[in-house]
Amino acid sequence: MEVKSGLASYNNQFVYYFWLKPDMGKKAKHKTQIKRKTLNPEFNEEFFYDIKHSDLAKKSLDVSVWDYDIGKSNDYIGGCQLGITAKGERLKHWYECLKNKDKKIERWHTLQNENHVASD
């Protein structure tokens, strides 16, 4: 994933959070490595959830991007949700993933500044 940011400081540190909901406890959350000193971080990381394919249709995946600050609260940049309650391209992407089990389906999604869950 690539993030384009208009933030001015070169000292920004970015992190992605992924959360499979409804909550499955700690195993529902994944966090990327922190990307330091870049305004255009690229995240080429994979993660996996141990879940039955039949249960996945009832879940949603929240993705959020944060400006990570040591010793201060992190700044929310934006996010999106894939799942049955998503709309438009995000819903279409979710259905494609469900339909094509064991196949990687990659799509770009615009980050929204909507309600978010606080980062850890």
Buried (B, 14 or more C-beta within 10 A) or exposed (E): BEBEBEEEEEEBBBBBBBBBBEEBEEEBBBBBEEBEEBBEBEBEEEEEBEBEEEEBEEBBBBBBBBBBEEEEEBEBBBBBBBBEEBEEBBBEBBBEBBEEEEEEEEEEBEBEEEEBBEBE
